[in-house]
Amino acid sequence: MADSSSTDPERPPLLHRAGAAAASIGSLGQGRPKLRAAIQWGLIALVFACLALFLITQWNKLPNYDWRFRPGWLVVAFALLGVFYLLQPTLWIVILGGLGERADATELRAAWAKSLIARYVPTSALMVVGRVVLSERAGITGRVALASIVYELALGVNAAVIGGAYFFIKLPSLQHHDIRYAVLLVVPIALIALHPRIFKPVTDWALGKLGREPLPQALPYSLVLLLVPAYLMGWLMVGAGLFTFALALQPLPVDKLPYIATAYPVAFGVSVLTFILPSGLGTRDATLATALDAVLPLTVATAIAVAFRIFQTAVELMFVGLLVLLARLKRDGDREHPGAERQGGELEPAVAGDRGKREQPEDVPRD
């Protein structure tokens, strides 16, 4: 049978068409306000329907367990997760700056937060598309927004791999095998993989397969070496939050804090590999339950892992609501004081009719 590319040479490859379709979602309904509003509300309904399904699924997975609450530890867990959710959009803004673009930080944090809940839709593709569209509205060009997401994922995964090395070394089943220390080799490998001379060509090739333009530029390696520890610190904060959350329900030996804290980066890495599931549904919880199983009975470990996921989702939604509210208050303030559009080197969000077309600040360094 003849190859389809030979019978229709003008037709772009499948991956090109898929990439183009994803990139065009943000322009659906353009020039037709009613259709555009219907699409936007439909996507919002889809996101929250998937989120509700996710929460119901998690709730139904809770096993029977004699819950004992210690509210003090819950407050500590809440604080650790709060710092994590404040850190993540800040690091993304740093990535955008490293790629040579800046915009209003409040609007960018709101864009990051809004797109976050879209990952509960299967495949998490809507999160990427939503972030690009919202970034363009805030004044970031689309290809730079996409490049920043690629870097954000790569940095997060590499940091998770580095943090997970300690977890594997401390696995009870590997304690009598010296070969477990070989996992430390992933640390230099992960750092080398992010070097511009390696990361950019590989990423440009992958983007080319999707019919997308190559990365506009690579992050300076000095910035990469600062961002990887920052992302690792974020994962460890969530892991420490898991430990303190577990303390609120069940006594745990303090010396298990590093082991349980480094279990979260591993769980994140596993959920990335199963990206087709909404927010790593099931895989992340199973990994955390396995980590807790080393110090708790399996039923108790499973209960705590699932309960923590519900707790984390609740904190996440509160965080999203807060950042969206702050952005709305700022926009209201800008309308009341139109003369204060540019402050501290930040740009006014681009209007809908001129999305992605903006002036580039002259003081932004281009590496």
Secondary structure as GFF3:
##gff-version 3
##sequence-region A 1 367
A	DSSP	alpha_helix	4	7	.	.	.	ID=ss1
A	DSSP	alpha_helix	14	23	.	.	.	ID=ss2
A	DSSP	three_ten_helix	25	27	.	.	.	ID=ss3
A	DSSP	alpha_helix	33	60	.	.	.	ID=ss4
A	DSSP	alpha_helix	71	98	.	.	.	ID=ss5
A	DSSP	alpha_helix	105	116	.	.	.	ID=ss6
A	DSSP	three_ten_helix	117	120	.	.	.	ID=ss7
A	DSSP	alpha_helix	125	138	.	.	.	ID=ss8
A	DSSP	alpha_helix	142	169	.	.	.	ID=ss9
A	DSSP	three_ten_helix	172	174	.	.	.	ID=ss10
A	DSSP	three_ten_helix	178	185	.	.	.	ID=ss11
A	DSSP	alpha_helix	186	193	.	.	.	ID=ss12
A	DSSP	alpha_helix	196	209	.	.	.	ID=ss13
A	DSSP	alpha_helix	221	247	.	.	.	ID=ss14
A	DSSP	three_ten_helix	254	256	.	.	.	ID=ss15
A	DSSP	alpha_helix	257	261	.	.	.	ID=ss16
A	DSSP	alpha_helix	263	273	.	.	.	ID=ss17
A	DSSP	three_ten_helix	278	280	.	.	.	ID=ss18
A	DSSP	alpha_helix	283	292	.	.	.	ID=ss19
A	DSSP	alpha_helix	298	336	.	.	.	ID=ss20
A	DSSP	three_ten_helix	352	354	.	.	.	ID=ss21
###
